Each structure stands twice: as C-alpha cells, then as structure tokens.
C-alpha cells in the first residue's frame, strides 16, 4: 500500500492563504468505485449521492438500537468527568455540553457502531479503499438556546488545518432525535460538493479552540454562498430518529439555531480512505490534536455485521 | 365613549413582579364580535383565529402592491438619515438595520396600509371597537447572520411595559418576502393565547433599548415553554410574499436565526381597541416612548377601501 506522506507540490485546493475567494472546480471523483454490482445499497442511491453530494437513508437503525445509542449518549454527557475536557465542546452561553469527540475510541458502543457494516461497508464502497475514522463526535444541540452552525465545507478545514490531501472522505450523521424544520436541522446545498469554495483570511493559531464553538475562518464569503444557493438551492435533512445522512467531505452545509424546546442530537462519523491519510496541514499552522483529526490512529477498519443485540 | 385611564385595582395578568412563573388562564375574549353576518371574511376563518390565536390569509395583497411596499422599505432603509435613530434597531453584530418603528406615521404608503380596509376592517370586527395603531414597524431579518427572536407574548410586554389593560389587541404581519422553513420564519404556538404565562424577574430601567434587539425579560421559563409546546405544538408560518398573518396579542411566538442568504421582511401593524387604550405601565417603570407604544396618537382609524393603484 503506497501512502502519501508529504504534501503535494501543487495545492489543488488552496484556501486561507491569500488566494482570492473564488470558486474552483473539484478535481477528485465523488464515488470511487464504478462497479454497480459491488454496491451494498441500490446503485440508484449511489448515483443520487454522486449528483447531490449526500444521501439520506431512513430507518437504517431500529428503535432498539437508537435507544441504546441515546442511553450511551446520556451516560457520556452525564459522566463528563471521565472524559478529557479538551474533547468536549460546551455552548458559549449556557455551558451545556454540545459535542464530545473521539467517541469511537472512548465508548464501546460507538466503537462498534463505527465498524458496523451498514456504515463502514458503504464508506468502503464509495471511497473504494480501506477506511478509518478521521473524526468522530457526538453532537447535542440543546433546545431553547441552541446556536447556529455557519455554512462550511468540512474538507476545507480538514485540508487546511489537518492536511487531508484529497476529497476522498465522507461523513455519516446518525440521527438520535427526530429532526423537524424548526429545531435547527442540518441544511445541505445539493451539488456544492463539485465546487471548491476558497476562503479568505489566515488561520489563527489554535483556531480549533474557537472554531468548534463558532466557525469564523474557513467559511464562504456571502457572495460565494449566495452564488451556490442561487445555483443549487437548499435541502433540509428532516426525518425520524434512526436515519443516516451520508455526505461528501466537500458538501457545503450548516444549521440554524434552535429556540424550540426540542434538542437535536446525532453521532457523526468521518470515514477517510487509507490512501487519503493526512499529511502536513496545508497551512503553516501546527496540525490539530489527535482527538479532532486522527493522525496516528489510522488502522483500517474491518467492517462487522451488527444487529440490535450487539448494541445491548 | 368611556375610556379606562387608570390601572385597574386587581392586575389579572401579573408578570415580572415577584409572582411565581405559573401559567394563568386568560379572562378576556379572543373574538369580541359574535355576529357572523358582520364578518368581513368567511366566519370559519374567524373561528380558526379564535381557536388557534392566529390566522394566515394568503394573497391578500397583489404582486404590484407588495412591490410598492418593498420599494418603500428599500427607500426607508437607505435614507436612514431622515429617520430618528431611536426608531431604528440594528443587528447587534453586523450593524444592519433590523427594524424601523412608527412607519405608519413616517411613510405615506405605510400610513395608507394601516387604514386599508382589508386589515383595519378585520381588526375592527375581531376587536368589536374602533381601533388605532399601538405600534408599527418594518422588520428586516438579514440573510447570512440573522439572529433569532426568542419566544414571547407581545401582550406580556405591552401590559407590563406599556400599560395595555386587556387582551383586546392584535398584530398583522404582512410578508414582503417568501418565508421558507429555513430562513427563520415566524413560529407560533396554536392555542397559547388562552394561557397567560407569567414571567419572572424584574424589568430593568429602559429595558426596551436591549429588548428590541434581544429579549431577556418577559420570556417564558423553559418549563412553561415546554409545557405549552407539549400541549399545543408549533406552527411555522411559511408562505409566499403578500400573505398576512393575523395573531392575537397574547399568542406565544418567536423565530429562529437565519444563516441562509435569503432575508426575511415584513410590515408589522398592531391594532388596539380604543376601549383598551394604554394606561400606566403595570410595573413601576416609566412608560416606553411614543414611537414604540402609542399613548398620545390614538385617533381612531377610519378604514379605507384601497386598491393597487392607491399604493403607486
């Protein structure tokens, strides 16, 4: 297996480095495996994913499984003392726990989930490689005073701040709560994954300490965002708990705040192709810590057939 | 015409005065005219309004009329120098103009709109009295970084801060933009107008200077809000420009922030029954200024039949 270990000479996706805030074309594929027969899901769904940059699969997990995940989330949010406080993000105003990182390593159940063939098998197919978890996190957007998360492409950050070379990674969001229009659901711009939106500004030192609460750098200009939305529109990922939203690393997404009493939570797993393992950041900053972006823990996953009973 | 000019001895709607944050029953009617024959709209709509505390009427204004209103809004937002800066509210972060008050007095077109029989005639029927404008404002929620507006009952503020004795007032929101699920549309709790949610805390001096940007006092407790939503649910007022949302002064409402590029704007007119003119505030504070709450300018409206041509 030949692994890139150094930055490429030419940066195809320059951002936050003085380059004008233009929109560039993607040069990487979206779906890396062209063999429909090998697809673990209906190949039309794969084509949808390729076109839109995301796919929503309903009822992937049973009510029992979701229940186990929720219990585990409750446990983790409660016993926060056991978790390195660096790995937790709290809401700026209320102090409530908003995200817990690295749950695929710190929780037995979420570790199993990261290996679950329903997820890992699909990631392997789309990326046509062995995969590992680049980042995992439990997101909890509180009711009443849940803050917005501004539009961004994850890849932009992972490239600039983590050194992810190419667009050969994807995220899976497993919803633990019903997502309605009014409680700040994930919004995605279909088709935006085919464009790379160069962001202006320089990345400040230790930017992640702020950006995980409120992203200020690595966000599109108003003009570029408007141009994407005018061209592609906005899709809102509403649906019942237990669905999975799979989205390409470069799909522009964000979410509004939430003043309703209904919290919104999900488990977020980022699968990266082993061939796309991170190198030095595409900036002059130090790489982000291991708990945000795997650099050492990149053992390829062996996908496992899981059932409800495995999560009890 | 006998007008109440003093506070009543017993405050039926105590709030922000040390009273526990409980939910009391409304003692006032919602629809004051029981004569269906006199209704200017289908009486079933009036019954809907009575039950839910609001009513959405689509296509009340033509595209030409909405266009005139938008041009007038643009003019007012641009020539802000002509407006007393007290009467304008800007977004805390961006400094963009968010609201302009008293437009029924400062704009010829919006003055005419406040007299338009389609609005004023309906207000007269529901309140069964002559009416006047208690407050008018142009709301502009910018795209990209539009802030949320937390849940509140307008009556709670108008009672405590302005001295409005009873629930005999209503608001009309004339939408100037399409309201979609994702650009922070008005959310209402159907049925909440039948309850009075007592708020805790004391009103700080000159509270309006902050509360018009971000409401901190006069908002329901999390527990009371949850109880209302559990009982009644949430209605989201989406729809095309040109619709009118009519809602009772005591209907609990709010709106999420808006990170989409689409601004959201409306004209907001509050009709109060002349018999319900304001007295001294139900607090120990000074009354809010005239531009937020009419105290002197309470001449009854004479409703006028208007057509597109009147707004040109």
Interface residues (C-beta under 8 A of the other chain):
Chain A: X143 X144 X148 X150 X151 X181 X182 X184 X187 X222 X225 X226 X229 X230 X234 X236 X254 X255 X256 X257 X258 X259 X260 X261 X262
Chain B: X143 X144 X148 X150 X151 X181 X182 X184 X187 X222 X225 X226 X229 X230 X234 X236 X254 X255 X256 X257 X258 X259 X260 X261 X262
